[in-house]
Amino acid sequence: MSETQLIISQLKPFLQQAWEKAGFDTLTSVQEKAIPLIIEGKDVAAESPTGTGKTLAYLLPVLNKIDPAKRNAQAVILASSQELVMQILSEIQKWGEGSDIKATSLIGGANLKRQLEKLKKSPQIIVGTPGRIHELIKQKKLKMHEVKTVVLDEGDQLLTPEHNETVKSIVKSTLADRQLLLFSATMPPTVEKSIQRMAPEPEIIKVKKDDTIDAAKVEHIYFISEQRDKVKILEKIARLEGLKTLVFIKDIANLTIAAEKLKFKDIHVGQLHSDLNKQDRQRYLKGFREGKSEMLLVTDIAARGLDIKGVTHVVHFDFPREQDIYVHRSGRTGRFGAEGTVISIINEREERDLKKYCRALNIVPVRKEFFGGKIVDAGE
């Protein structure tokens, strides 16, 4: 029996069926390490790159522990953005099929009355943003005395100075014997310390890269360009056929300007940043997911934790200052063995950084140019 089969065989029948239906062969590294520890009841803090299946690493054991006969909240999952909350909720619905487990979302900015109605239906799993969950605990509308598990998804975003106190307060509202789980793409020392204050001896898991995900199928290429000409290259990329492209831009102002310039050239792209209202964000995401728009411009923060299937190309429009960010962004394509292309649009100074990152990652980036509307090797 393989390690994966052994772990899956410990789960309840509805989860084993869902696993078979999903057609996965093996657990990813973070899943293989975290699931047995969570089943044992340990507190866990796990760092693993984007696209390595972190949600499932906590969701399978959490669903396994829920008693559907009990009509009260047994697990609370905190996430930093509305999109991430909705994504986790849809995963719970998919994996909880046939189990009678009820889950509900509680997000800031949404209709409070409707959320109170949802709570009256006694869901066992609550997924939400910290502000709204905290508010409902204070109003005694959300009772935490039966909560056995608290999950911090994208924990480094939740333990920033902005959310830290709220999150701590939510954790404190549960009984002392609850289990605390943190999952994140990066775990700076401050986050590790915060967790150790809330859970005395957490099991720390660090996965640097995932061997179950084949990096060899991802091509890394780059174009040399001055800042003002970058949009021209983006326009050429947008005109290529059959791409599904995620473009990373460092701030909202630059992103909006790039979208306007493309629109002027009759290229309509989706946008994702924190200044958009909920309806627009959902509209752009839906359009991109369903292939109505082939390019989505995003900021790093807005794209955190988002799971978008079938991304063929990732573009670093603004080159990242840190290797970790390069890895996380690039991890949006070529997921679970699919092919993908990572494109950096850079100046000559940034070319040195790109080569440095790639050396550390055992990748050889190839310089390209556009010729006759097609991508060709530079100097051809």
C-alpha positions in Angstrom: 0.0 0.0 0.0 1.4 3.4 -1.0 1.7 6.3 1.5 -1.2 8.0 -0.2 -3.4 5.0 -0.1 -2.6 4.5 3.5 -3.5 8.0 4.4 -6.7 8.1 2.3 -7.8 4.7 3.9 -7.9 6.4 7.3 -10.6 8.9 6.1 -14.4 8.4 6.3 -16.0 6.6 3.3 -17.5 9.8 1.8 -14.0 11.3 1.6 -12.6 8.2 0.0 -15.3 8.3 -2.6 -14.6 12.0 -3.3 -10.9 11.2 -3.7 -11.7 8.5 -6.2 -14.1 10.8 -8.1 -11.4 13.6 -8.2 -9.1 11.1 -9.9 -5.9 12.2 -8.0 -3.1 9.6 -7.9 -0.9 10.9 -5.1 -1.1 13.4 -2.3 1.3 16.4 -2.7 4.2 16.8 -0.2 2.3 19.2 2.1 -0.8 16.9 2.1 1.3 13.8 2.9 3.0 15.6 5.8 0.1 17.5 7.3 -2.9 15.1 7.1 -1.6 12.4 9.5 -0.6 15.1 12.0 -4.0 16.8 11.8 -5.8 13.5 12.2 -3.7 12.9 15.3 -5.0 16.2 16.7 -1.7 18.1 16.6 -1.5 21.9 16.1 0.2 22.4 12.7 1.8 25.4 10.9 2.7 24.6 7.3 4.5 26.6 4.7 4.2 25.4 1.1 4.3 27.2 -2.3 1.3 28.3 -4.2 -0.4 25.5 -6.1 0.7 22.6 -3.9 -2.7 21.7 -2.6 -2.7 23.4 0.8 -6.5 23.8 1.0 -7.0 20.0 0.7 -4.2 19.4 3.2 -6.4 20.8 6.0 -9.8 20.2 4.5 -9.7 16.4 4.3 -8.8 15.9 8.0 -11.2 18.8 9.1 -14.1 17.3 7.2 -13.2 13.9 8.6 -13.5 15.2 12.1 -17.0 16.9 11.8 -19.9 15.2 13.4 -22.9 16.0 11.2 -25.3 14.9 13.9 -24.3 17.8 16.1 -25.9 21.0 15.2 -23.3 23.6 16.1 -20.1 25.1 14.7 -17.2 22.6 15.0 -14.6 24.2 12.7 -13.9 27.8 11.8 -11.7 28.6 8.8 -10.4 32.2 8.5 -9.2 33.7 5.2 -8.1 37.1 4.2 -10.2 37.8 1.1 -13.8 37.3 0.0 -12.7 35.3 -3.1 -10.6 32.9 -1.0 -13.6 32.4 1.4 -15.9 31.6 -1.5 -13.3 29.3 -3.0 -12.8 27.3 0.2 -16.6 27.0 0.6 -16.9 25.5 -2.9 -14.2 23.0 -2.1 -16.0 22.0 1.1 -19.2 21.5 -0.9 -17.3 19.4 -3.4 -15.5 17.2 -0.8 -18.3 17.0 1.7 -20.8 15.6 -0.8 -23.0 12.9 0.7 -21.9 13.7 4.2 -24.8 15.9 5.6 -22.1 18.4 6.6 -23.3 22.0 6.4 -21.0 25.0 5.8 -21.6 28.7 5.5 -19.6 31.8 4.6 -19.4 35.0 6.7 -17.8 37.9 4.9 -17.5 41.6 5.7 -19.5 43.8 3.4 -22.2 41.2 2.8 -25.8 41.4 4.1 -25.6 40.8 7.9 -29.3 39.8 8.1 -28.8 37.1 5.5 -25.8 35.8 7.3 -27.7 35.5 10.6 -30.3 33.5 8.7 -27.6 31.1 7.5 -26.4 30.7 11.1 -29.8 29.7 12.2 -29.4 26.6 10.0 -26.7 25.4 12.4 -23.7 24.9 10.0 -20.9 22.8 11.4 -18.2 24.7 9.4 -17.9 28.4 9.2 -15.6 30.0 6.6 -15.1 33.8 6.8 -13.1 36.9 7.0 -11.8 37.8 10.5 -13.7 41.1 10.9 -17.1 39.7 10.3 -16.6 36.5 12.3 -15.2 38.6 15.3 -18.2 40.9 15.1 -20.7 38.0 15.2 -18.8 36.4 18.2 -19.0 39.7 20.1 -22.8 39.9 19.3 -23.1 36.3 20.7 -24.6 35.2 17.4 -21.8 32.8 16.6 -21.1 30.4 19.5 -17.6 29.1 19.7 -17.8 26.6 22.7 -18.0 23.5 20.4 -15.4 24.7 17.9 -12.6 22.0 17.9 -10.6 23.4 15.0 -9.5 26.8 13.9 -7.8 27.2 10.5 -5.8 30.2 9.3 -5.6 30.0 5.5 -2.9 32.2 4.0 -1.8 32.7 7.6 0.8 35.3 6.8 -1.9 37.6 5.5 -4.0 37.0 8.6 -1.3 37.7 11.1 -0.4 41.1 9.7 -0.6 44.0 12.2 -4.0 44.9 10.6 -5.7 41.6 11.5 -3.5 40.1 14.2 -5.5 41.2 17.3 -8.8 40.2 15.7 -7.5 36.7 14.8 -6.0 36.2 18.3 -9.3 37.2 19.8 -11.2 34.7 17.6 -8.8 31.9 18.6 -9.1 32.9 22.3 -12.9 32.6 22.1 -12.6 28.8 21.7 -11.9 26.3 24.5 -8.3 25.6 25.3 -8.3 22.1 23.8 -9.0 23.2 20.3 -6.7 22.5 17.4 -5.0 25.3 15.5 -3.9 25.0 11.9 -2.1 27.5 9.8 -1.3 27.2 6.1 0.6 29.7 4.1 2.8 30.2 1.1 5.3 32.0 3.2 6.0 31.9 6.9 8.2 34.7 8.1 9.6 34.4 11.7 7.0 36.9 13.0 4.2 34.5 11.9 5.9 31.5 13.4 6.2 33.4 16.7 2.6 34.4 16.6 1.5 30.8 16.2 3.7 29.6 19.0 2.0 32.2 21.3 -1.4 30.8 20.4 -0.4 27.1 20.2 2.4 26.1 22.6 4.1 23.4 20.5 2.9 23.4 16.9 4.3 20.9 14.4 6.1 23.1 11.8 6.1 21.8 8.2 8.2 23.5 5.5 7.9 22.4 1.9 10.3 24.4 -0.3 9.3 22.9 -3.6 6.9 20.1 -4.4 8.4 17.1 -6.2 5.0 15.9 -7.2 4.6 18.9 -9.4 6.9 18.7 -12.5 8.7 22.0 -13.0 10.3 20.7 -16.2 7.1 21.4 -18.1 7.2 25.1 -17.4 9.2 27.3 -19.8 10.7 30.5 -18.5 11.2 33.3 -21.1 11.8 37.0 -21.0 11.6 40.2 -23.2 13.9 43.2 -22.6 11.9 46.4 -22.6 11.9 49.9 -21.2 9.1 50.6 -18.7 7.1 52.7 -21.1 7.1 50.0 -23.8 6.0 47.2 -21.6 2.3 47.6 -22.5 3.2 47.1 -26.2 4.6 43.7 -25.4 1.6 42.9 -23.3 -0.6 43.9 -26.2 1.3 41.4 -28.5 0.9 38.7 -25.9 -2.8 39.4 -25.6 -3.2 39.0 -29.4 -1.7 35.4 -29.4 -4.3 32.7 -29.8 -5.5 30.2 -27.1 -3.7 31.7 -24.1 -5.1 32.1 -20.6 -2.8 34.7 -19.1 -2.3 36.0 -15.5 -0.4 39.3 -15.5 1.2 40.6 -12.2 1.5 44.3 -11.8 2.9 45.9 -8.7 0.3 48.5 -7.8 -3.3 49.5 -8.6 -2.4 52.7 -10.4 -0.1 50.9 -12.9 -2.6 48.2 -13.4 -5.4 50.6 -14.2 -3.2 52.5 -16.7 -2.2 49.2 -18.4 -5.9 48.1 -18.6 -6.9 51.5 -20.1 -4.1 51.4 -22.7 -5.1 47.9 -23.8 -8.7 48.9 -24.0 -7.7 51.8 -26.3 -6.2 49.1 -28.5 -9.5 47.2 -28.4 -8.2 44.5 -26.0 -10.5 44.0 -23.1 -8.9 42.5 -20.0 -10.1 41.5 -16.5 -8.7 43.2 -13.4 -8.3 42.1 -9.9 -7.3 44.5 -7.1 -8.5 45.7 -3.8 -10.2 48.9 -5.0 -12.8 47.1 -7.1 -16.2 46.4 -5.5 -17.3 42.8 -4.9 -19.5 42.6 -8.0 -16.8 43.8 -10.4 -14.2 41.4 -8.8 -16.6 38.4 -9.3 -17.5 39.5 -12.8 -13.9 39.7 -13.9 -13.0 36.4 -12.2 -15.9 34.6 -13.7 -15.1 36.0 -17.2 -11.5 34.8 -16.9 -12.4 31.4 -15.4 -15.0 30.8 -18.1 -12.6 32.0 -20.9 -14.6 35.1 -21.9 -11.5 37.2 -21.3 -8.1 35.6 -21.9 -6.0 38.0 -19.8 -6.4 39.0 -16.1 -4.3 41.8 -14.6 -3.7 41.3 -10.9 -1.8 42.7 -8.0 0.1 40.2 -5.7 -2.3 40.8 -2.8 -5.5 40.4 -4.8 -4.2 37.1 -6.3 -3.3 35.5 -3.0 -4.8 32.0 -2.6 -6.8 32.2 -5.7 -7.2 29.0 -7.6 -7.7 29.5 -11.3 -7.4 26.4 -13.4 -5.8 26.2 -16.7 -3.6 29.3 -16.6 -1.2 28.8 -19.6 0.9 31.9 -19.1 2.1 34.0 -16.2 3.5 37.4 -17.0 5.7 39.4 -14.6 4.9 42.8 -15.9 6.6 44.4 -12.9 9.5 42.2 -12.0 9.4 40.9 -8.3 12.0 42.1 -5.9 12.3 38.7 -4.2 12.8 35.2 -5.5 9.9 33.9 -3.3 7.5 36.1 -5.1 8.8 35.0 -8.5 8.2 31.4 -7.4 4.7 32.0 -6.1 3.5 34.0 -9.1 5.1 31.5 -11.5 3.5 28.6 -9.7 0.1 29.7 -11.1 0.9 27.9 -14.4 2.0 24.4 -15.1 0.1 23.1 -12.1 -0.1 19.3 -11.4 2.0 18.4 -14.4 0.4 20.6 -17.0 2.6 22.7 -19.4 3.0 26.4 -18.8 5.1 29.5 -19.7 6.4 32.2 -17.4 7.2 35.5 -19.2 9.1 38.3 -17.6 9.1 41.8 -19.2 12.3 43.3 -17.8 15.0 45.9 -18.3 18.7 45.0 -18.4 19.2 45.6 -14.7 16.3 43.2 -13.9 17.8 40.6 -16.3 20.6 40.1 -13.8 18.0 39.4 -11.0 16.1 37.0 -13.2 19.2 35.0 -14.0 20.1 34.9 -10.3 16.7 33.6 -9.3 16.7 31.1 -12.1 20.2 29.8 -11.2 19.0 29.1 -7.7 15.9 27.3 -9.1 17.9 25.3 -11.7 16.1 27.0 -14.6 17.5 28.5 -17.7 15.5 31.5 -18.9 15.5 32.2 -22.6 15.5 35.7 -24.1 12.8 36.1 -26.8 11.5 38.8 -29.2 8.3 39.3 -31.2 8.6 39.0 -34.9 5.6 39.1 -37.2 3.3 38.8 -34.2 5.0 35.5 -33.1 7.5 34.8 -30.3 10.9 33.9 -31.6 14.4 33.5 -30.0 16.2 36.8 -29.7 18.5 37.7 -32.6 16.9 35.2 -35.0 
